[in-house]
Amino acid sequence: MDNASIHKSEVVKELIKRAGCTLIYLLVYSPDLNSIEHCWANFKNYLRKIIKNYENFRDAITAAMVKLKKEALMSKMVLAKDDLMSNPKLAVVLESYGVNVPMKISAATGKETYAFAKSDEEFKALLEHDNPAVQAIVAARLGVKSTLEETRTQRFIDIAARGSMPVPLRYYAAHTGRWGGDEKINLQNLPRNSAIKYAIYAPRGYRMIDSDSSQIEARTLAWLSEQNDLVDAFDRGEDVYKKMAAAIYNKAEDDITKDERFVGKTTILGAGYGMGAAKFQAQLKTFGVQVDEDECKRIIQVYRQTYPKIPEFWKAAGKALDCIKDNTLSAIGRDGILVIEGSKGIKLPNGMYLKYPNLRKVIKEDGNTEMVYDTKKGRAVIPNRIYGGKVTENVCQALARIVIGKQMLLIAKKYKVVMTVHDAIACIVPEEEVENAQEFVEMCMKIRPEWGMDLPLNCEAGNGMSYGAC
């Protein structure tokens, strides 16, 4: 124990002795040299200031943790003001975190420029980025006093004072049909280890089950492109990340290291939509993995050679865009599952469409052409670049959304579904049923759709008193 005076009282010594323990005091040290002491001192000082604003101690603790986390992030940022205010420099910083830098067409020049203004919705959306560091950078550029996590924490605490937390969702919020958050309660982008997750509790007498459809986009891509060796590997439960790493490093799977497997994982999950070497390098960097660009080029090439049916599907998806533009009919994917009905778009198995309004070819500054279609951002109509790899991503996410929607209805027949986040479904179940309930949820999450009976689905599920504990 440390040398706090309370630890040296006779009562404490006696209690420790009764517990059958030996008391050993730490060597004397200066608290000023211990960063943990500084952290707790700041935490307690801030807690004293805000605790009167909260009805219970736990809410005050959560708010203090989020506030100090933001301050720690801001203190670690080594960005000079010039880096924040210079558009090209800020773009480089954001790209280093794997962010797709938002762009727009300048009303003044008619040319493409950075969308970093306070009125640019795509830039403001980065305040809700999964990475808190990105949130902090964007907040600093916009002059926002608090990050999303702070404001959302306070909003959730205010909701708790009124009763249970609603989970509003926008139906078909994304271009691919996925649901989105609404009414400033967006659970779609809570950081993985956010303290807020641990503050979302099931009602008394219930537990929460959260089940995520494992690698559903990678599985759907392999199935859709008829890359059957990869489909079979998924279906047999093989470690596809390790198999990819073995191909990358030309080693036996049993010899693959943890770091090599991680590169294999990032390749399987990231390279399926036509990602280039530079973006792949930036993505690895966000996870703390440094790989030079030449090696990234080699890895991307190995992926495309190992699974050639996937690049072939990108080309087919690119031709599908021509059919939409020229208003002609076609079909792509396994057994022609995706029907291109001219300008109506791509018809999905559930009868709905992926649409690309006003699809057209435009000439870029370098003289080359590219496809764009119109998207709405508020009142503005923005041309959005589209190509085979992006269409592939769109259809895989749309198919995944159809699968998840069906599974959610199956689960809801027996248990109350309380939220869906991307490819995961959360429900609440009576405590005494939790084990059987989790088995039921997992069974539902593995049920294959009637249009894809050979689509190799799987899931990972957990349960707990809170969302974060699942």
C-alpha positions in Angstrom: 0.0 0.0 0.0 1.1 3.6 -0.4 2.0 5.8 2.5 -1.3 7.7 2.9 -1.8 8.3 6.7 -5.1 6.4 6.7 -3.3 3.3 5.5 -1.1 3.4 8.6 -4.0 3.4 11.2 -4.2 0.5 13.6 -7.7 -0.3 12.4 -6.5 -0.8 8.8 -3.5 -2.9 10.0 -5.8 -5.1 12.0 -8.2 -5.7 9.2 -5.4 -6.6 6.8 -4.0 -9.0 9.4 -7.4 -10.7 9.9 -7.7 -11.2 6.1 -4.4 -13.3 6.3 -2.4 -10.7 4.3 0.9 -9.2 4.9 1.1 -5.4 4.9 4.0 -3.9 2.9 4.3 -0.2 2.3 5.5 1.2 -1.0 8.8 3.1 -1.0 8.4 6.8 -0.5 8.0 8.6 -3.8 7.0 12.1 -5.0 3.4 12.3 -6.3 4.6 15.0 -8.7 6.6 12.4 -10.6 3.7 10.0 -11.0 1.4 10.8 -13.9 -1.4 8.7 -12.4 -1.5 11.0 -9.4 -1.9 14.0 -11.7 -4.7 12.3 -13.6 -6.7 11.4 -10.5 -6.1 14.9 -9.0 -7.5 16.5 -12.2 -10.4 14.0 -12.2 -11.3 14.7 -8.6 -11.0 18.5 -9.0 -13.3 18.4 -12.0 -15.7 16.0 -10.3 -16.1 18.4 -7.3 -17.1 21.2 -9.7 -19.8 19.3 -11.6 -21.2 16.8 -9.1 -23.9 19.2 -7.9 -25.4 19.2 -11.4 -26.1 15.5 -11.3 -28.7 13.4 -9.5 -26.4 10.4 -9.0 -22.7 9.8 -8.6 -22.4 7.4 -11.6 -23.6 10.1 -14.1 -21.1 12.6 -12.7 -18.3 10.0 -13.0 -19.2 9.3 -16.7 -19.4 13.0 -17.6 -16.0 13.6 -15.9 -14.3 10.7 -17.7 -15.5 11.9 -21.1 -14.4 15.5 -20.4 -10.9 14.5 -19.3 -10.6 12.1 -22.2 -11.2 14.9 -24.6 -8.7 17.2 -22.8 -6.1 14.4 -23.0 -6.7 14.0 -26.7 -6.4 17.7 -27.3 -3.2 17.9 -25.3 -1.6 15.1 -27.3 -2.4 16.8 -30.6 0.8 18.3 -31.9 -1.0 20.3 -34.6 0.0 23.9 -34.9 -2.7 26.5 -35.7 -1.4 26.6 -39.3 -2.0 22.9 -39.7 -5.6 23.3 -38.6 -6.3 26.3 -40.7 -4.5 25.3 -43.9 -6.8 23.2 -46.0 -4.1 21.1 -47.7 -2.3 20.5 -44.3 -5.5 19.5 -42.6 -6.3 17.1 -45.4 -3.0 15.4 -44.9 -3.6 15.1 -41.2 -7.1 13.6 -41.7 -5.8 11.2 -44.3 -3.2 10.0 -41.8 -6.2 8.8 -39.7 -7.7 7.0 -42.6 -10.4 9.6 -43.3 -11.8 10.1 -46.7 -11.4 13.8 -47.0 -14.7 15.5 -48.0 -14.6 17.5 -51.2 -17.1 19.8 -53.0 -17.4 21.8 -56.2 -16.6 25.5 -55.5 -19.5 27.8 -56.4 -16.9 30.5 -57.2 -14.5 28.6 -59.5 -16.5 25.5 -60.5 -13.5 23.4 -59.5 -13.2 20.7 -56.8 -12.0 21.9 -53.4 -11.9 20.8 -49.8 -15.3 20.8 -47.9 -14.0 22.2 -44.6 -16.4 25.0 -44.0 -18.8 25.2 -41.0 -21.7 24.7 -43.4 -20.3 21.6 -45.1 -22.4 18.7 -43.8 -19.9 16.0 -44.7 -17.1 17.8 -42.7 -19.4 18.3 -39.7 -20.3 14.6 -39.8 -16.7 13.9 -38.9 -17.6 15.2 -35.4 -19.2 11.8 -35.1 -16.3 9.8 -36.5 -15.4 6.5 -34.8 -12.0 7.8 -33.8 -12.1 10.3 -30.9 -8.9 11.9 -32.2 -10.6 12.8 -35.5 -13.5 14.2 -33.5 -11.1 16.4 -31.6 -9.3 17.6 -34.7 -12.5 18.6 -36.5 -13.9 20.2 -33.3 -10.7 22.3 -33.0 -11.0 23.4 -36.7 -14.6 24.3 -36.3 -14.0 26.1 -33.0 -16.5 23.7 -31.3 -16.2 23.9 -27.5 -17.1 20.3 -26.9 -16.7 17.1 -28.8 -19.6 14.9 -29.8 -18.9 12.4 -26.9 -19.3 15.2 -24.4 -22.5 16.6 -25.8 -23.9 13.1 -26.3 -23.0 12.1 -22.7 -24.9 15.1 -21.4 -27.9 14.3 -23.7 -28.0 10.7 -22.5 -27.9 11.8 -18.8 -30.7 14.2 -19.4 -32.8 11.4 -21.0 -32.0 9.1 -18.1 -33.6 11.7 -15.7 -36.8 11.4 -17.7 -37.0 7.6 -18.0 -35.9 4.9 -20.5 -33.8 5.8 -23.5 -35.5 5.8 -26.9 -33.5 4.6 -29.9 -34.9 6.5 -32.9 -33.8 5.2 -36.3 -34.3 6.6 -39.8 -35.5 4.0 -42.2 -33.4 3.8 -45.3 -31.1 6.6 -44.1 -28.1 5.6 -46.2 -27.9 5.2 -50.0 -27.6 1.4 -49.4 -30.8 1.2 -47.3 -29.1 1.0 -44.0 -30.7 2.6 -40.9 -29.3 5.7 -39.4 -29.5 7.6 -36.1 -32.0 10.4 -35.6 -33.1 13.2 -33.2 -29.4 13.6 -32.1 -29.3 10.1 -30.6 -27.0 8.3 -32.9 -25.8 5.0 -31.6 -24.5 4.0 -35.0 -21.1 5.7 -34.4 -20.3 5.1 -30.7 -16.5 4.4 -30.4 -15.8 0.8 -29.6 -14.6 1.5 -26.1 -16.8 4.5 -25.3 -17.7 4.9 -21.6 -21.2 5.7 -22.8 -21.7 2.1 -23.9 -21.3 1.0 -20.3 -23.9 3.6 -19.1 -26.6 2.0 -21.3 -28.2 -0.6 -19.0 -30.9 -3.2 -19.5 -34.0 -2.7 -17.3 -33.9 -4.4 -13.9 -34.4 -8.1 -14.2 -33.2 -8.2 -17.8 -29.9 -8.6 -19.6 -28.8 -7.2 -23.0 -27.7 -9.5 -25.8 -25.7 -7.9 -28.7 -25.0 -10.1 -31.7 -22.8 -9.0 -34.6 -23.0 -10.6 -38.1 -19.3 -11.6 -38.5 -17.5 -10.2 -41.6 -20.9 -10.0 -43.4 -19.6 -7.7 -46.1 -16.5 -9.8 -46.8 -18.7 -13.0 -46.9 -21.3 -11.4 -49.1 -18.6 -10.1 -51.5 -17.0 -13.5 -51.8 -20.4 -15.1 -52.4 -21.7 -12.4 -54.8 -18.5 -12.5 -57.0 -18.5 -16.3 -57.0 -15.0 -16.5 -55.4 -16.0 -20.0 -54.2 -12.7 -21.0 -52.5 -13.1 -18.0 -50.2 -16.8 -18.8 -49.7 -15.9 -22.4 -48.7 -13.2 -21.2 -46.3 -15.8 -19.0 -44.6 -18.3 -21.8 -44.6 -15.8 -24.2 -43.0 -15.0 -21.7 -40.2 -11.4 -21.4 -41.4 -9.2 -18.4 -40.3 -9.4 -16.4 -43.6 -7.2 -13.7 -42.2 -4.5 -16.1 -41.5 -5.0 -17.7 -45.0 -4.6 -14.2 -46.5 -1.5 -13.5 -44.5 0.0 -16.8 -45.6 -0.4 -15.8 -49.2 1.0 -12.3 -48.5 4.1 -13.5 -46.7 4.5 -16.8 -48.6 4.5 -18.8 -45.3 2.6 -21.7 -43.8 -0.5 -20.7 -41.9 0.9 -22.2 -38.7 3.9 -19.9 -38.9 1.9 -16.6 -39.3 2.5 -14.1 -36.4 -0.1 -12.0 -34.7 1.0 -8.9 -36.6 1.0 -10.7 -39.9 -2.5 -12.0 -39.3 -3.6 -8.4 -38.6 -2.3 -7.3 -42.0 -4.2 -10.2 -43.5 -7.4 -9.1 -41.7 -7.0 -5.5 -42.8 -6.5 -6.8 -46.4 -9.6 -9.0 -46.4 -11.8 -6.4 -44.8 -10.4 -3.4 -46.7 -9.2 -4.4 -50.2 -12.4 -5.9 -51.5 -13.8 -2.7 -52.9 -10.8 -1.7 -55.1 -8.7 0.1 -52.4 -5.4 1.3 -53.7 -2.0 1.1 -52.0 -1.9 4.7 -50.6 -5.3 4.3 -48.9 -4.4 0.9 -47.7 -1.2 2.3 -46.2 -3.1 5.1 -44.5 -5.6 2.6 -43.1 -2.8 0.4 -41.6 -1.3 3.6 -40.1 -4.5 4.4 -38.2 -4.0 1.0 -36.4 -0.3 1.8 -35.6 1.1 -0.4 -38.4 3.8 1.1 -40.5 4.2 -0.4 -44.0 5.9 1.4 -46.9 4.0 2.1 -50.1 5.8 -0.4 -52.3 5.0 -3.2 -49.8 1.3 -2.0 -49.8 1.2 -2.2 -53.6 2.5 -5.7 -53.4 0.0 -6.7 -50.7 -2.9 -5.3 -52.8 -1.6 -7.2 -55.8 -1.4 -10.4 -53.9 -5.0 -10.0 -52.8 -6.2 -9.5 -56.3 -4.2 -12.4 -57.6 -5.4 -14.7 -54.8 -9.1 -13.8 -55.3 -9.4 -12.9 -59.0 -13.1 -13.2 -59.2 -13.5 -10.1 -56.9 -11.7 -7.7 -59.3 -13.7 -9.2 -62.1 -16.9 -8.3 -60.3 -15.6 -4.7 -60.0 -15.4 -4.6 -63.8 -18.9 -6.1 -64.1 -20.2 -3.4 -61.6 -18.6 -0.7 -63.7 -20.4 -2.0 -66.8 -23.6 -2.0 -64.8 -23.2 1.8 -64.5 -23.0 2.0 -68.3 -26.4 0.1 -68.4 -27.9 2.5 -66.0 -26.6 5.5 -67.9 -27.7 4.1 -71.3 -31.0 2.8 -69.9 -30.4 -0.8 -70.9 -31.0 -4.1 -69.1 -28.5 -6.5 -67.6 -27.7 -8.6 -64.6 -24.6 -9.2 -62.4 -23.6 -11.4 -59.5 -24.2 -15.0 -58.6 -27.0 -16.4 -60.7 -27.8 -12.9 -61.9 -29.1 -11.9 -58.4 -28.7 -8.2 -59.1 -30.8 -7.0 -62.1 -30.0 -3.7 -63.7 -33.2 -2.1 -64.9 -31.8 0.8 -66.9 -32.2 4.2 -65.3 -34.3 2.7 -62.5 -31.1 1.4 -61.0 -30.1 -2.0 -59.6 -33.0 -4.1 -58.4 -32.2 -6.0 -55.1 -33.6 -9.4 -54.0 -36.2 -7.7 -51.8 -37.6 -5.7 -54.8 -36.0 -2.3 -53.8 -33.5 -0.4 -55.8 -30.1 1.1 -55.6 -30.5 4.3 -57.5 -27.9 6.6 -59.1 -29.9 9.7 -60.1 -28.7 11.7 -63.2 -25.8 9.3 -63.7 -23.4 10.8 -66.3 -19.8 11.0 -67.5 -17.9 14.2 -66.8 -14.4 15.3 -67.9 -11.9 15.9 -65.2 -9.2 18.6 -65.3 -6.6 16.0 -66.4 -8.7 15.2 -69.5 -9.9 11.8 -68.2 -13.6 11.0 -67.6 -15.4 9.7 -64.6 -18.9 8.8 -63.6 -20.9 10.9 -61.2 -24.5 10.9 -59.9 -26.4 13.5 -57.9 -26.8 13.3 -54.1 -28.6 15.9 -51.9 -26.8 17.6 -49.0 -29.5 19.7 -47.4 -30.7 22.0 -50.2 -27.6 21.5 -52.3 -27.2 18.9 -55.1 -23.7 17.5 -55.1 -22.1 15.4 -57.8 -20.8 12.1 -56.3 -18.1 10.1 -58.0 -19.0 6.4 -58.6 -17.1 3.5 -60.1 -17.1 -0.3 -60.1 -15.4 -0.8 -56.7 -17.9 1.7 -55.1 -20.9 0.0 -56.7 -19.5 -3.3 -55.3 -19.4 -1.8 -51.8 -23.0 -0.4 -52.3 -24.5 -3.7 -53.3 -22.7 -5.7 -50.5 -23.9 -3.3 -47.9 -27.4 -3.3 -49.4 -27.5 -7.1 -49.3 -26.2 -7.2 -45.8 -28.9 -4.8 -44.7 -31.6 -7.1 -46.2 -30.1 -10.0 -44.3 -29.9 -8.1 -41.0 -33.5 -6.8 -41.4 -34.9 -10.3 -41.9 -32.9 -11.6 -38.9 -34.1 -8.8 -36.7 -37.7 -9.7 -37.5 -37.0 -13.3 -36.5 -35.5 -12.3 -33.2 -38.3 -9.8 -32.5 -40.9 -12.7 -32.6 -39.5 -13.8 -29.2 -37.5 -11.0 -27.6 -37.6 -7.2 -27.7 -35.1 -5.8 -30.1 -33.9 -2.4 -28.8 -31.4 -1.3 -31.4 -29.5 -2.2 -34.5 -26.0 -0.8 -35.2 -24.7 -1.5 -38.7 -24.5 -5.3 -38.8 -25.4 -6.0 -35.2 -28.7 -6.5 -33.4 -29.3 -5.9 -29.7 -32.2 -7.2 -27.7 -33.2 -7.4 -24.0 -34.2 -10.7 -22.4 -35.2 -11.9 -18.9 -32.2 -12.7 -16.8 -33.2 -16.2 -16.1 -33.4 -16.9 -19.9 -30.2 -15.3 -21.0 -28.3 -18.5 -22.0 -31.1 -20.0 -24.0 -31.9 -16.5 -25.4 -28.4 -16.0 -26.7 -28.5 -19.4 -28.4 -31.8 -18.4 -30.0 -30.3 -15.1 -31.2 -27.2 -16.8 -32.6 -29.4 -19.3 -34.5 -31.4 -16.5 -36.0 -28.3 -14.6 -37.1 -27.1 -17.7 -39.0 -30.3 -18.2 -41.0 -29.5 -17.7 -44.7 -31.9 -15.8 -46.9 -34.0 -17.7 -49.5 -32.2 -15.9 -52.3 -28.8 -16.9 -51.0 -29.0 -20.3 -49.3 -25.2 -20.8 -49.9 -24.3 -17.4 -48.4 -22.0 -18.4 -45.5 -23.3 -16.4 -42.5 -21.9 -16.5 -38.9 -22.1 -14.3 -35.9 -20.5 -13.3 -32.6 -22.7 -12.6 -29.6 -22.3 -11.6 -26.0 -24.5 -10.6 -23.1 -24.3 -8.3 -20.1 -26.1 -5.8 -17.8 -24.9 -3.0 -20.0 -24.4 -2.5 -23.8 -20.7 -2.1 -23.3 -20.4 -5.4 -21.3 -21.9 -7.5 -24.1 
